Amino acid sequence: MLVKPISAPPVQDSADRVLVPFGPLSAAQAAQKPMRLNNASVCIYCMTRWCASEQCVAMHRASLWIVCETCDGFDVGCHCMGGVVEAPQALVAEQVFRQLPTTAPVNEDGEFPYYVS
């Protein structure tokens, strides 16, 4: 059974370690950088299979990513990369306070509105 995490202040355990409980994350905090080569080994920058370009590696290393504003990370009904998009520093800073929904939106029939069967 999954239990929704709650926000709480950090606490110390018996080993004097500070434990930070898992809580709601902002769009900037939740985004994880995708791999530079996709599942088919194609570079997301130059679209070359098995790319070893130092320029692509450097661009990926310097890139910043946020949760997609169109689908809120659910990767439904848009063209993001697994729920995230590359973003400039200014947009990343704006996303710090954007709270993300816990579940994907559903229509009155209980289905994902963007799902295509």
Summary of the structure (lengths in Angstrom):
residues: 117
radius of gyration: 18.0
end to end distance: 28.6
largest distance: 52.5
contacts: 247
relative contact order: 0.16
helix: 19%
strand: 15%
